[in-house]
C-alpha cells in the first residue's frame, strides 16, 4: 500500500470530487439534449396526429363517390 502524505491526500480527494462533478455535469447536459430532442419529436407527432384526426373526421362526413370502375356490380 502506498503511503500518501496528508497534504496530498486532501488534494487527491478534491481532484476526485472535481472529476465526479465534471462527469455529472456532462451526463446532465447529454440527458438534457436527449429530453429536448424527445420533446421536439413529441410535438411533431402530436401535430401529425391532429392533422390525421382532422382528415379522418372530414372523410367520415363525406358520402363516398365512386367512379364506374370502382362501383360494385349488383349481386344477382
Secondary structure, 3 states (H helix, E strand, C coil): CCCCCHHHHHHHHHHHHHHHHHHHHHHHHHHHHHHHHHHHHHHHHHHHHHHHHHHHHHHHHCCCCCCCCCCCCCCC
